[in-house]
Amino acid sequence: MANSTTERSKTATGETAGAMAVLAPALGWLIPGAGHMIQKRWIRGALLFISIVTLFLLGLAMQGRIYRANGGDILDMLGFVGNIGAGGLYLLALANDWGQGAIAFATADYGTKFMIVAGLLNFIAVADAYHIAIGKKQ
């Protein structure tokens, strides 16, 4: 009897952890830091949100370039992977045609790198949220 109760509680916990393992990374990709916030990691989520959004907005302010999916060049494809990591910020920038100008100044090149780093940092945050959700990380 005790065995069946233990098995039921493990199954219930596994199902909850399974749902969180999908929801936390998906939400964390779309809104930076949200994957941590839904797991009640408020400070980490807020720090990630502030860092990623600030990097992305500074990159836009410096007239950095937003890469599109079919760049053709290998560096353009890598830039696209970095940009898409920013999730909702990338989608917002595409919808408003931000970051489409030619890079004419050195600051614009720095801005491009800022936005790519924001996306890569968000990828790391998504992986961290996933590891917290599955219980690999405390």
N, C-alpha and C positions, 0 to 999 in steps of 0.2 A: 504494500500500500504506500509506504513512504517512497519507494522507488518510483511509482507512477506519478506522484506529486512532483518529485524532483525532475522527472523527465518532462512533465508539462510546463514547469516554470522555465526550464532550459529552452524549450521550443518557443515559448512566448517571448523570452528575452532575445532569442535568435531572430525571430521575425521582426521585432522592433529594431534590433541592431541592423538587420538587413535593409529595412526601409530607410533608416537613417544613413546607412552607407551609400545609398543612392541619392537621397535628398540633399544631404550636406554638401557633397562635392558639386552637384548640379546648381544649387542655390549659391554656393560659394564662387562658382565660375561666373554666374550671371551678375551677382552683386558682390564685389570684393569684401571679404570678411564675414559675410552672412552665414557661411557654412559653420563658422566658429560660434557665431551669436546664437544660432538655433540649438547649439549644444551647450549653451550657457557659459561660454568662454568669452565674456563680455570685453575684457580688456584686450585680449589678443585680437578679437574680431574688430574692435574699434581701431587699434593700432594698424592692422592690415588695411582696413578701409581708408584711413587717413593717408597712409603711405602710398597705396596704389593709386588712389584718386588724385593725390597731389602730384605724383610723378606724371600721370597721364595728362592732367590739366596744364602742368608746366611745359610738357612736351608740345601740347597744342598751342600754348601761348608763344612758344619759340618758333612756331610755324613748322613743326616737324611733319614728316610725311606719314600718311596712313597707307599701308600696303594692301592691295587687293589680292584675291585668290589666284588669279592667273597672271602672275608677273612675268613668267617665262625664264628669267634669270634665277640662278640658284640662290643668290643673296636676297632677291625679292621674295622668293618662297620662304626663306628663313625669317625675313622681316614679317611676312604675313603670319607665320606661326607665332612669333612673338607678339604681334598685335592682337591676334584672335584670343590670346590668353587673357586679355583685359575684359573679355566677356561683354557685358552690357555697355561698357564705355566704348568699346570698339563698334558695337552695333549702333550706338547713338551717334558716333562720329561719322559712320558711313551714311546713316539716314540724313544727316545734315550737311553732307559733303565737306566736312572739315578735313584739313590736312591733305588736300589734293594739289596744292601748288608745287611748283618746282623749287628745289632747294637752291637758294641763291646766297645764303649767308652761312657762316660757320655755326651760328646759333641754331639754325634750322636743322643742321646735322645732329647737334646735341639734342635737340627736341625729339628727333626721330629715335635716337637711342633711349631717351627717357621713356618714351611710350613703349618701346620694345621691352625694356627692363620692367616696366609696370606689368606687362602681360606675363613675363616670365616669373615675376614674383607672385602673381596671382596663381599660376600653375603650381608653384610650390605650396601656396596656401591651400589650394584645393586638395593636394596630396596629403597635407597635414590634417585637414578636416576629415578626410577619408580614414586616415589611420586612427584618429580619435574615435570616429564612429564605430569602427570594427573592434575597438578595444586594444589595439596594439600600442597605443600611447596614452598615458594618463592625462 
